[in-house]
Amino acid sequence: MMRRIGNWLEERTGMAELIRPVMSHLVPRGSAWLYVFGSATLFAFILQVVTGIALSFTYVPSTSQAYQSLKFITDNSALDHFLRSVHYFGASAMVLMVGLHMLRTFLFASYKYPREASWMSGTVLLFLTVSMGFTGQILRWDQTAIWSVVVGAQQAGYVPLIGPAIARFLLAGETLGGATLGQFFALHVFVFPILIVALLAPHLWMVIRNGISEPPKQGRPVDPKTYVAEYHALLERDGVPFWPDAAWRDVVFAVAMIVVIVGLAISMGPPHLAAAPDPTNLIAAPKPDWYLLWYFGVLALIPHLLTPYVIIGGPLVVFAVLFFFPLFARQGERHIVRRPWAIGVVSIVIVAIASFWWLASWEPWSPRYDAPPLPPQVVGTVSASAQTGAQLFHDQGCEDCHRIGKFGGFRGPNLTYVGNRLTGVELTWRIANGGYNMPAFGGMLSSQQLNDLVAFLETRKPSLTTGSK
Amino acid sequence: MTDNPTNPTAETGAAGDDTGRRKFLSRLSIGLGSLAALIVGLPTVLDVLKPMVAKEPRVWRKVGAVDSFKVGQTVEVSFENAGTNAWAGKAGATAAYLRRDGTNSFTAFTVNCSHLGCPVRWEPKANMYLCPCHGGVYYANGDVAAGPPPRPLARYPVRVTQGNVEILTTPLPIDGRVPRSS
């Protein structure tokens, strides 16, 4: 019975005729576990589409109600709660898999002839994936989200000439308002997913047309004149059908990925919702989700004068380099051992991103507003003037950026033992006049206050701070 | 380019006429299709992009009676935006820092750090604004004291009318055209 229905359908649709060659096309042997990240990205994307559609049944894209609907999704319905978690960890998985897919493609030099266009479409897909992450975070529409919109608009504002227009587009006006959320909802739910699908189609078609790249061998450089013929000869000699010889690994890995996503979703729950969105509530510290956190660190640490150039030039240069470089490296050796510069580039990029990540995770540049007054055991037995100075150290905001013992911020130098380094005159001069990253307090402190503060700082020597360690 | 000999339509009509006719028909189809795409596509694109050029009215908003502010003090005030929608909820309001400089003189600062727009916090004891994002610091007069901000805190036009302090609604300070404080 099923067979007859199948035959009836096949006669009219030809679906099997269409799919069979795709399934049975020959792929090079040895294309093992490192080749699973592309399909894993695709599966993560499908997971995002499915869970995203499900969430849209409940989510209300209204500036005044989105937060309440998210609260409802998170707190009132176990299944919505689960889906929101999966959507978040699915997004994380998609970003991670895109990264690994790209890393593998680069290290195997699979972007060389005839697969340059695969890499180029992949570059656009990478930026679209990150854009989906950013716009998705905005749909959370909490304090962090609305201030992230402001930060996004401000960054766009650095673009020459059209910057303010782009910023107004993101805000849907001149300020945050009732129309702002609609922009991000439309981008996240319609525009970017449609662009992703539109680019995925050729990206996947080219896998069929050009075949997956064979594992690189030393001394077998790509020569565009002969490569295609050699590749087909290799398949004839030693190829295996894609289904199931290669596809089973894709399936196993994707299933493992989904199990991990579901496990994380159940054990960790959806991302934290900050306070309700309110542009007049200034207690907010917008921070991107993990995959862009390192960039947040970059923006804090680049030399201040370079900021406008890095904000605009940085992403543009990264995109242009990624997008165009296969055109300049379309032939030659593919094996990593013969491409030492590739190892260098990858190592530098990974170390740089990891460092910025680590820094952005504890933000040493950010003032510690909540640093408590220094306790007596840290202040120690000092003169009355120095006692007052210790209080000023907290009240005047010194402690927001400077550390004494285990208390205070990290922005400025640690002052635990500053009495060993600087004399009273030097301290007075520095506090009054400020420095590169130090405000000048000359106009804000009375001379008595300045004297008290310096009196306190002069006592900061190893012998007096025994209680602080 | 190869005609299918079994195709009956290809056999009818003179072969010589067909090339010109087909050229005409394909051009006609592409032309008409482009026209249709244009007459609905252009308004669609313009509609989506219209926030880029939309101008909102400037309105003076009361933020409090003059007497409710102490000379020398900086406080947070808020006011309704000019061109906001009914469904904006709280997102339709803007906050500002207001400082009473003298009997009838006020300065109103935007709350947005000039670096990337994060909300700066006024620290009354320290007499400075501190930005939580990347550590920008401003003096009480809005000038940059430390950190990455490239410009002083932007200011709103502010006036005193009939015993009330009023702030003029102003776009988010994203375009860099900010009055420099002395």
Interface residues (C-beta under 8 A of the other chain):
Chain A: S62 T63 S64 Q65 I146 W147 V150 V151 A153 Q154 Q155 A156 G157 G163 P164 A165 I166 A167 R168 F169 L171 A172 G173 E174 T175 L176 G177 G178 A179 T180 L181 Q183 A276 P277 D278 P279 T280 N281 L282 I283 A284 A285 P286 K287 F296 L299 A300 H304 T307 P308 W365 S366 P367 Y369 D395 Q396 G397 D400 C401 R411 G434 Y436 N437 M438 P439 A440 G443 M444
Chain B: L49 P51 M52 V53 A54 K55 E56 E76 S78 N81 G83 T84 N85 A86 W87 A88 G89 K90 A91 G92 A93 T94 A95 V111 N112 H115 L116 G117 C118 P119 V120 R121 E123 K125 A126 N127 M128 L130 C131 P132 C133 H134 G135 V137 Y139 A140 A145 A146 G147 P148 P149 P150 T169 T170 P171 L172 I174 D175 G176
